[in-house]
């Protein structure tokens, strides 16, 4: 049978409908589509796709199970390597990882590995009611700081080996960036909650509203009997542009904007933590977080949403799929433009004027691409005299985040690099004995799957270290 050269499209909500609701945009493969897509896999002997996956999912094996219609068996194959299949199937940049290594992709479009992973995980969640069984205890205790993707992965891998694991999460909901950063229309909260529940069934304790460095220190965790600590606290410190006017009311970091929407229910009809209703919004940045913020603003009622990015479409770092979805929904991309000042309303004659201090616009300058920088990307250069103003009521800065210095400042002997990331060796071990780290706390803002890979590595290293005691 001839192989279909084209990857099967993912069914989605109509753009004009989804732009006004928070329901999931991608609807998932049907069984028929999943079987047809699985039939495209060549089942290569050397399995290059596996090498492209940071957690080394058994990709040909789980796709083979789909071909046999053994969807639960496919889920179990994925679960041997991944603690969060339903999450990865939705938010991983497969096109840059496993699918980029697909042999079929040399001649045709690669196999839709991520879409098949989501199909399998959704089938399991809909049809399997059996609870995970906690293994017998091995007598060792490990603490995990942060309930994001790296922490959840580390905890899950250790729990399966019989470790008593406690996760300490600063926010009131477990999931980290999966729940406060990624919008409902890309990753439903129920999906994350299901994955977290599975970890609890394995015996993992999750304590929320505990800020390590404030509520407890890492040294106090050791005093409480934990033999190793994994730090997966993420990179929650927002970066700003340091331009005039960023202190005006109506200027948000993308972190705050998305957290208010995701966890503090700013999307409700009469929210207690409002962000905006109506008006025009400018999102500064071109990554996945910028796309999430722009599309969230649209759903919150913005009349017009701009994405202001200083390079061209070719350099836009966000996933192609997310950019296409944003454009379909009507987001206005202002490329080769860079903000130089946030404008606001000031009435010095009447300090009681309620409009004082609010955003009224954002001044930008047009850019052109010059010589390549140290990373090989052409450097954007301002075009003299090209300033213009966008009339907006809200500005969201989405230009990246850095690790919060709290843990560094409260953990003597913990070495940090110049970007604020925790320094680790090849095993994920920090400069402190028995303290491991991974994910965005080490690398700065990166992908969910790379954070999971770091959590998996640390779990392996912790197990080897404690098994030798």
C-alpha positions in Angstrom: 0.0 0.0 0.0 1.3 3.4 -1.0 2.2 5.7 1.9 0.3 8.9 2.2 2.9 11.7 1.8 0.8 14.2 3.8 0.4 14.3 7.6 -3.3 14.2 8.6 -4.5 17.6 9.6 -5.6 18.2 13.2 -9.4 19.0 13.4 -9.9 22.4 15.1 -12.7 24.7 16.1 -13.7 27.3 13.5 -11.5 30.4 14.0 -14.4 32.8 14.2 -16.0 30.7 16.9 -13.0 29.8 19.0 -11.7 33.4 19.2 -14.5 34.1 21.6 -14.3 31.0 23.9 -11.7 29.3 26.0 -12.6 25.7 24.8 -9.7 23.7 23.4 -8.8 24.8 19.8 -7.5 21.4 18.6 -10.2 18.8 18.8 -7.9 15.7 18.5 -7.7 12.8 16.0 -10.7 10.5 15.6 -9.9 6.8 15.7 -10.1 6.6 11.9 -7.6 9.4 11.4 -5.3 8.0 14.1 -5.2 4.6 12.4 -4.5 6.2 9.0 -1.7 8.4 10.5 -0.2 5.5 12.4 -0.1 3.5 9.1 2.4 6.1 7.8 5.1 5.0 10.3 7.9 3.0 8.7 8.9 1.4 12.0 12.6 2.1 11.4 15.1 -0.2 12.9 17.4 2.6 14.2 14.4 4.7 15.5 15.8 8.2 14.9 12.6 9.8 16.3 13.4 8.5 19.7 16.8 10.3 19.8 14.9 13.6 19.1 12.7 13.1 22.2 14.2 14.6 25.4 12.5 11.8 27.5 13.1 9.1 24.9 9.5 7.9 24.4 9.3 4.5 22.7 7.7 6.0 19.6 7.7 3.2 17.0 6.5 0.8 19.7 3.5 2.9 20.8 2.6 3.6 17.1 2.7 -0.1 16.4 0.2 -0.7 19.2 -2.1 1.9 17.6 -1.9 -0.1 14.3 -3.1 -3.1 16.3 -5.9 -1.0 17.9 -4.4 -1.6 21.3 -4.7 1.9 22.5 -4.2 1.2 26.1 -1.1 -0.8 25.2 0.1 2.3 23.3 -0.4 4.4 26.4 1.5 2.0 28.6 4.4 2.1 26.1 4.5 6.0 26.3 4.2 5.8 30.1 7.4 3.9 30.4 9.3 7.1 29.6 6.8 10.0 30.0 4.8 11.0 33.1 2.7 13.5 31.2 1.6 12.0 27.9 -1.6 14.1 27.5 0.4 17.2 28.2 3.2 16.4 25.8 0.8 15.5 23.0 -0.6 19.0 23.2 2.2 21.4 23.9 5.5 19.8 22.9 7.2 21.3 19.8 7.4 17.9 18.1 8.2 19.5 14.7 11.6 20.5 16.2 12.2 17.3 18.1 11.0 13.8 17.4 9.2 14.6 14.1 12.3 16.5 12.8 14.2 13.1 13.0 11.4 11.1 11.3 12.8 9.1 8.3 9.6 9.6 6.4 10.2 13.4 6.7 13.2 13.1 4.4 10.9 12.6 1.4 7.4 13.4 2.7 5.8 15.1 5.7 6.9 13.4 8.9 4.5 11.2 11.0 2.2 13.2 13.3 3.8 11.7 16.4 2.5 14.4 18.8 -1.0 14.1 17.5 -0.9 10.3 17.9 0.4 10.7 21.5 -2.5 13.0 22.3 -5.0 10.5 20.8 -3.6 7.7 22.9 -3.5 9.7 26.1 -7.0 11.0 25.6 -8.3 7.4 24.9 -6.7 6.3 28.2 -8.2 9.1 30.2 -11.6 8.5 28.7 -11.7 4.7 29.1 -9.4 3.7 31.9 -10.8 3.9 35.4 -8.1 1.9 37.1 -6.0 3.8 39.6 -2.2 3.7 39.7 -0.8 1.4 42.4 1.8 2.8 44.7 4.8 0.5 44.9 6.3 -0.8 48.2 8.4 1.8 50.0 12.2 1.6 49.7 12.6 3.7 52.9 14.0 6.8 51.3 12.5 10.4 51.3 13.0 13.0 48.6 11.7 16.6 48.4 10.8 18.3 45.1 10.6 22.1 44.9 8.0 23.1 42.3 5.1 21.2 40.8 5.8 22.2 37.2 6.8 19.7 34.4 10.4 19.0 35.7 9.2 18.6 39.3 6.2 16.4 38.4 8.4 14.2 36.2 11.1 13.8 38.8 8.5 13.0 41.5 6.8 10.5 39.2 9.9 8.6 38.3 11.1 8.4 41.9 7.6 7.3 43.2 7.5 4.4 40.8 10.8 3.2 42.4 9.3 3.3 45.9 10.6 6.7 47.1 8.5 8.7 49.5 8.3 12.0 47.5 6.9 15.3 48.7 6.4 18.2 46.3 6.4 21.8 47.6 4.5 24.2 45.4 4.4 28.0 45.9 1.0 28.5 44.2 -2.4 27.1 45.3 -2.6 24.7 42.3 -0.1 22.1 41.2 1.1 22.1 37.6 3.4 25.1 37.4 3.5 26.7 34.0 1.1 24.0 32.7 -1.7 25.7 34.7 -0.7 29.3 35.2 1.1 29.9 31.9 -0.6 27.8 29.2 -4.2 28.9 28.4 -7.2 26.6 28.7 -7.7 26.6 24.9 -4.3 25.0 24.4 -4.1 22.8 27.5 -7.2 22.2 29.6 -6.7 22.3 33.4 -8.6 19.0 33.7 -5.8 17.3 31.7 -3.1 18.6 34.1 -5.3 17.7 37.1 -5.6 14.1 35.8 -1.8 13.7 35.5 -1.4 15.2 39.0 -4.0 12.8 40.4 -2.0 9.9 38.9 1.1 11.0 40.8 -0.9 11.2 44.1 -2.1 7.6 43.5 1.6 6.6 43.3 2.0 8.1 46.8 3.4 11.5 46.0 2.4 14.2 48.5 1.8 17.7 47.1 1.9 20.6 49.5 0.7 23.9 47.9 1.1 27.4 49.2 4.6 26.6 50.4 7.3 29.0 49.1 10.7 27.4 49.5 13.0 30.2 50.7 10.2 31.8 52.7 8.0 29.1 54.3 10.8 26.6 54.4 14.4 26.6 53.3 16.2 23.8 51.6 18.4 23.3 54.7 15.2 22.8 56.7 14.0 20.2 54.3 17.2 18.2 55.1 16.6 18.7 58.8 13.1 17.2 58.3 14.7 13.9 57.0 14.7 14.4 53.3 17.8 12.7 51.8 17.8 14.6 48.5 16.2 17.7 47.1 15.3 18.4 43.5 14.8 22.1 42.6 12.4 22.6 39.7 11.1 26.0 40.6 11.0 27.3 37.0 11.8 30.8 35.8 9.0 33.0 37.1 10.8 36.3 37.2 9.5 38.4 34.3 11.8 40.5 32.1 10.9 44.0 31.1 12.2 46.3 28.4 13.2 49.2 30.7 11.6 51.8 28.5 9.8 54.9 29.7 6.2 54.3 30.8 6.4 50.7 31.9 5.1 51.6 35.3 1.7 52.9 34.0 -1.4 51.1 35.0 -2.4 48.6 32.3 1.2 47.4 31.7 1.6 43.7 32.6 4.2 41.0 32.3 2.9 38.1 30.4 3.3 36.0 33.6 0.9 38.2 35.5 -1.5 38.5 32.6 -1.7 34.8 32.0 -1.8 33.9 35.7 -4.7 36.2 36.3 -6.6 34.7 33.4 -5.7 31.0 34.1 -5.7 30.7 37.9 -7.4 33.9 39.1 -10.4 33.6 36.8 -10.2 37.0 35.0 -12.2 35.4 32.2 -15.4 35.3 34.4 -18.3 37.7 33.7 -17.6 39.7 36.8 -14.1 38.8 37.8 -12.5 39.7 41.2 -9.1 40.0 39.5 -9.9 41.8 36.2 -7.3 42.4 33.6 -9.3 44.1 30.8 -12.6 44.1 29.1 -12.6 45.6 25.6 -10.1 48.1 24.3 -7.0 47.6 22.3 -4.0 45.5 23.5 -0.4 45.3 22.4 1.6 42.2 23.1 5.4 42.8 22.9 7.4 39.7 21.9 7.2 36.8 19.4 7.5 33.6 21.3 4.9 31.0 22.4 4.1 33.0 25.5 3.4 36.1 23.4 1.0 34.0 21.2 -0.8 32.7 24.4 -1.1 36.3 25.7 -2.4 37.7 22.4 -5.0 34.9 22.0 -6.1 35.2 25.6 -6.6 39.0 25.3 -8.8 38.4 22.3 -11.0 35.9 24.3 -11.1 38.3 27.2 -12.9 40.8 25.0 -10.2 43.0 23.4 -11.4 44.8 20.3 -8.0 44.7 18.6 -4.9 42.8 19.5 -1.4 43.7 18.1 1.7 41.5 18.3 4.7 43.8 18.2 7.9 42.0 17.3 11.2 43.5 16.2 12.2 40.9 13.6 10.4 39.5 10.6 8.0 36.5 10.3 10.9 34.2 9.4 12.6 34.9 12.8 9.4 34.6 14.9 10.4 32.0 17.6 6.8 30.8 18.3 5.6 27.5 17.0 4.3 27.8 13.4 1.0 26.2 14.4 0.4 28.8 17.2 1.3 31.7 14.8 -1.1 30.3 12.2 -3.9 29.9 14.7 -3.4 33.5 16.0 -3.5 34.9 12.5 -6.7 32.9 11.7 -8.3 34.4 14.8 -7.5 37.9 13.7 -4.4 38.9 15.7 -2.7 41.8 14.0 1.1 41.2 13.6 3.2 44.3 13.5 6.5 42.8 12.5 9.8 44.7 12.2 8.6 47.1 14.9 10.0 47.7 18.4 8.5 49.7 21.3 10.5 52.6 22.6 8.0 54.1 25.1 4.6 53.4 26.8 2.4 56.4 26.7 0.0 57.3 29.5 -2.6 59.8 30.7 -1.3 62.4 33.1 -3.2 65.4 34.5 -0.9 67.2 36.9 -3.6 69.9 37.6 -5.8 67.3 39.1 -4.1 64.4 40.9 -7.5 62.9 41.8 -8.3 62.4 38.1 -9.1 58.6 37.9 -7.6 58.4 34.5 -4.2 59.5 35.8 -1.4 56.9 35.2 -3.3 54.7 32.7 -1.9 53.5 29.4 -3.0 55.4 26.3 -0.7 54.1 23.7 2.7 52.6 22.8 5.3 54.4 20.7 7.2 52.1 18.3 10.0 52.5 15.8 10.3 50.6 12.6 13.2 48.2 12.2 15.2 46.7 9.4 17.4 43.6 9.5 21.1 44.3 9.5 24.1 42.0 9.9 23.9 38.7 11.7 24.4 38.6 15.4 26.5 36.0 17.4 23.6 33.5 17.0 23.5 33.9 13.2 20.2 35.9 13.2 20.2 39.2 11.4 20.2 42.0 14.0 17.3 44.4 13.9 18.3 48.0 13.4 16.1 51.0 14.0 15.0 53.1 11.0 15.7 56.7 12.0 12.6 59.0 12.0 10.1 56.1 11.6 8.4 56.4 15.0 4.6 55.9 15.2 2.0 55.3 17.9 -0.4 52.5 18.4 -3.5 53.5 20.4 -3.8 50.8 23.1 -5.2 50.5 26.6 -3.2 47.5 27.7 0.4 46.5 27.1 1.7 43.0 27.8 5.5 42.4 27.9 6.3 38.9 26.7 10.1 39.0 26.2 11.1 36.1 28.5 11.6 35.3 32.1 14.5 34.5 34.5 14.8 32.2 37.5 13.6 33.8 40.7 16.6 34.5 43.0 14.8 33.5 46.2 16.2 30.0 46.4 19.7 31.2 45.5 19.5 33.8 48.3 18.4 31.4 50.9 20.6 28.4 50.1 24.3 29.0 51.1 26.8 27.4 48.7 24.4 27.1 45.7 26.3 28.3 42.6 24.4 30.4 40.1 25.4 31.5 36.5 25.3 35.1 35.2 21.7 34.6 34.0 20.5 33.5 37.4 20.2 29.9 36.5 21.4 27.2 39.0 24.6 25.5 37.9 24.4 21.7 37.6 26.8 19.0 36.4 25.9 16.3 33.8 23.9 14.4 36.4 21.8 17.4 37.4 23.7 17.8 40.7 24.3 21.3 42.0 27.2 22.7 44.0 25.4 21.6 47.1 25.6 17.9 48.2 22.4 16.0 47.5 20.7 19.1 45.9 19.7 18.6 42.3 18.1 21.0 39.9 16.6 21.1 36.4 14.2 22.8 34.0 13.8 26.5 33.7 15.5 27.0 37.1 18.7 26.0 35.4 18.3 26.9 31.7 15.9 29.9 31.9 12.6 29.7 30.0 12.6 26.7 27.7 10.1 24.0 26.6 8.0 21.7 28.7 9.6 18.6 27.3 13.1 19.8 28.0 12.1 20.5 31.6 10.7 17.0 31.8 13.9 15.6 30.4 15.9 17.3 33.2 13.5 16.0 35.8 13.9 12.5 34.5 17.7 12.8 34.5 17.7 14.1 38.1 15.5 11.2 39.3 17.9 8.7 37.8 20.8 10.4 39.5 19.1 10.6 42.8 18.1 7.0 42.6 21.7 6.0 41.9 23.1 8.1 44.7 20.6 6.9 47.3 20.7 3.3 46.2 24.4 3.3 47.0 23.9 4.5 50.5 
